[in-house]
Amino acid sequence: MQPTPSRAPRPAQFVPRAIEPTDEQRAIQTATENTLIVQANAGAAKTTTLALRMAESWSRGVSPQDCLALTYTGEARQALASALSHLGVPAAVVRQFRIDTFESFAQSVLRPLDGAVVPARPNAEDLKPLVWQAIEQVAGNEDERWRDALQIPTLGDDAAVEEFLKLCLNLKGRMALEMSGHEGAVTPEYAESLGVSYTQLKVFKVYERLRRGGHPDHPVFRGPMDAVHDLACLIRSEGLPPSLVSWPWRARLVMVDEMHDMNQAMHEVLMKLLEGNRFFCGVGDADQVIHSAAGAEPRFLADAIERDSHRRIARYPLTASFRFDAGLAKWVRRFKGKACSSASPHATVLAIHSCAEAGPDSGEARLVADIRAWKAARKKLSSFAVLLRHPHQSVALENALLAAEIPYTPSGLQSYLMRPEILLVRGLLAVAADRFTSMDDATTRRKVVEAFVFFCSVNIQADGHEHLSQGELLQRAVDAVTDNPLILASFFENQVLRGVDAALARRLRAAVQVAQRETGPGMLTKVLDALRMDLLAASVFVEKARREEVRGNLQGLMASAERFSTPAEFFQSLNDAEVRQRQLKSSPGVVLAHLVSVKGLEFDHVALPYLEQGEFPSATGQPWEEDNLFYVGITRARKFLSLYAHRDRPSPFVARLG
Ligand SMILES: Nc1ncnc2c1ncn2[C@@H]1O[C@H](COP(=O)(O)OP(=O)(O)OP(=O)(O)O)[C@@H](O)[C@H]1O
């Protein structure tokens, strides 16, 4: 895209610490047009320059409270605040800038209108009951005009629920219904024009009515990105009441970082924010779109603002990356087929390791060796990041790090020891070995008991306490077992096994018996076979990707168990690992991050392990979005980028680097 700076520059007032701005950055810092968009490569200083522009406005007397900066993720929010500090803006001033994610900004705007606090339900599992309620209402509607067009999912078909929730996110992100301009009855033709089935559209309508409690202004709860959608709908329909104190009426500057994540609902909110000739600056990189499921589209970075607000966009370039050197820029050029250059003063060492499945040449072993070398060179462990495509990949890696006494900090994922399915297995092994007492952390014990409740839908029976609600009874039971680990076995026998259906009770009992009996290789596999963990996961997790994660986590756990001779010994090793993890936490560790959560961040050393066919690109992802994810991953590196590819089945991404 051609740069369009037009007016004569004015001298800059803010002089940053830490960097010497380039002419391109200064042009953005001092530009006099009221609508700037910067589209540039990863590491080309978009966030830094946005921060520079905010600092410049502050230097010119604009109150930081009158500057609103929006991002998509909490990480990007944090990265912008850090960039302001890095430039030398005092901490007290940084705190006064209003930097928020779109979703939490929308929540705070809606709060006075909501009346009571609207609970957030971020997980598909929490939304599932309402989806089924909506499906049942659609199925039971006597007045249905297009009954033949309905295809009601069978009760328990969670794939249908998963598909529906994805569709919900997408329809709301795109504001598909609102944008269609359709009025009147829902017909099969209308559904087709939206690209959904008639059943899905009917369920969507009922689901939304239920979620909004039958009243558009008082939702019962909000799922992911619902606040932005609710706010956008309000802006579109009734408009905002002029007395709404939570709306930033006084804002003079509006900024958006990571603009490529924007969808129609966010765009509508932005359009409202831009009323009144406020200054706007947005930055993004069309190749970093990784949220298309939520309706993200690069057009919001392109011409959507011009079209919808009649503002003239001034486009400013940021040509070269400061983050990485010419070698990595060349990889980006080859991988993405786009121009990419570097202005980095430091070199970026690139390495591709060809790794065996196991042994001293395995990915984990090579990675541990690299981290040790990093530590030996007295470099900060927190500047070494290991980026994972899938959270389940952390199981083997965490074990390797713990064995090597390397501290680590999970980011955007939980340690595998604390994932619900692993906690359930730990609980069953505790019952089998009658050793719950050896799990010395009360928080973990609580989570184990909660995992039983979660997976087994425990229904507490307590004679003499019939006046208490099921929720209160559950809470009491969880408290009691947490505080007195000796009663885990009786909780399992009298509440879990008595409260679940006969088939599940048989499987749970069988799993415990196998764990008491089996020893040697394959012992945990036999326990999990008896449990039929796949059925259990399918009964609670709606999303296919989450069920795949369960499978991956348990496979990792089974592989770890092979080193132990009895389930009791393995159970103890997991407790010991948790203790070691806590001890190591006292010193800053290597960052162990889920790839989707590192946009906007950078690290001196970036390691991408498990580059294997089927793992990355993931078979479940959109090919172009997997490309973008890999691009995001490699461009987080400043001085070292290490790729660990499978020796026999390397990811096709590696060959594309040239
Ligand atoms: N003028 C400059 N001189 C030297 N380094 C700079 C300059 N401007 C920015 N940087 C550095 O370049 C790096 C990348 O900047 P930044 O994070 O702003 O890039 P970005 O384009 O927002 O990246 P991403 O697309 O990955 O979010 C940072 O370490 C930043 O401090």
The ligand as an SDF file (V2000), in Angstrom:
LIG
                    3D

 31 33  0  0  0  0  0  0  0  0999 V2000
   13.4220    3.4400   16.5780 N   0  0  0  0  0  0  0  0  0  0  0  0
   13.6870    2.2630   17.1030 C   0  0  0  0  0  0  0  0  0  0  0  0
   14.9660    1.8790   17.2930 N   0  0  0  0  0  0  0  0  0  0  0  0
   15.2650    0.6910   17.8250 C   0  0  0  0  0  0  0  0  0  0  0  0
   14.3350   -0.2000   18.2280 N   0  0  0  0  0  0  0  0  0  0  0  0
   13.0460    0.1390   18.0720 C   0  0  0  0  0  0  0  0  0  0  0  0
   12.6480    1.3670   17.5100 C   0  0  0  0  0  0  0  0  0  0  0  0
   11.3000    1.3880   17.4830 N   0  0  0  0  0  0  0  0  0  0  0  0
   10.8740    0.2230   18.0060 C   0  0  0  0  0  0  0  0  0  0  0  0
   11.9170   -0.5220   18.3710 N   0  0  0  0  0  0  0  0  0  0  0  0
   11.8860   -1.8640   18.9520 C   0  0  0  0  0  0  0  0  0  0  0  0
   11.4210   -2.7850   17.9580 O   0  0  0  0  0  0  0  0  0  0  0  0
   10.8030   -3.9030   18.5890 C   0  0  0  0  0  0  0  0  0  0  0  0
    9.4950   -4.2200   17.9020 C   0  0  0  0  0  0  0  0  0  0  0  0
    8.5890   -3.1750   18.1490 O   0  0  0  0  0  0  0  0  0  0  0  0
    7.0320   -3.4020   18.3500 P   0  0  0  0  0  0  0  0  0  0  0  0
    6.7670   -4.4360   19.3670 O   0  0  0  0  0  0  0  0  0  0  0  0
    6.4340   -2.0620   18.5370 O   0  0  0  0  0  0  0  0  0  0  0  0
    6.6540   -3.9980   16.9260 O   0  0  0  0  0  0  0  0  0  0  0  0
    5.2220   -4.3740   16.3510 P   0  0  0  0  0  0  0  0  0  0  0  0
    5.2110   -3.9450   14.9440 O   0  0  0  0  0  0  0  0  0  0  0  0
    4.1360   -3.8450   17.2180 O   0  0  0  0  0  0  0  0  0  0  0  0
    5.2950   -5.9400   16.4400 O   0  0  0  0  0  0  0  0  0  0  0  0
    4.0870   -7.0450   16.3540 P   0  0  0  0  0  0  0  0  0  0  0  0
    3.5330   -6.9360   14.9800 O   0  0  0  0  0  0  0  0  0  0  0  0
    4.7870   -8.2900   16.5510 O   0  0  0  0  0  0  0  0  0  0  0  0
    3.1120   -6.6870   17.3900 O   0  0  0  0  0  0  0  0  0  0  0  0
   10.6720   -3.5390   20.0580 C   0  0  0  0  0  0  0  0  0  0  0  0
   11.7240   -4.1580   20.7660 O   0  0  0  0  0  0  0  0  0  0  0  0
   10.8760   -2.0360   20.0870 C   0  0  0  0  0  0  0  0  0  0  0  0
   11.3900   -1.5580   21.3140 O   0  0  0  0  0  0  0  0  0  0  0  0
  1  2  1  0
  2  3  1  0
  2  7  2  0
  3  4  2  0
  4  5  1  0
  5  6  2  0
  6  7  1  0
  6 10  1  0
  7  8  1  0
  8  9  2  0
  9 10  1  0
 10 11  1  0
 11 12  1  0
 11 30  1  0
 12 13  1  0
 13 14  1  0
 13 28  1  0
 14 15  1  0
 15 16  1  0
 16 17  2  0
 16 18  1  0
 16 19  1  0
 19 20  1  0
 20 21  2  0
 20 22  1  0
 20 23  1  0
 23 24  1  0
 24 25  2  0
 24 26  1  0
 24 27  1  0
 28 29  1  0
 28 30  1  0
 30 31  1  0
M  END
$$$$
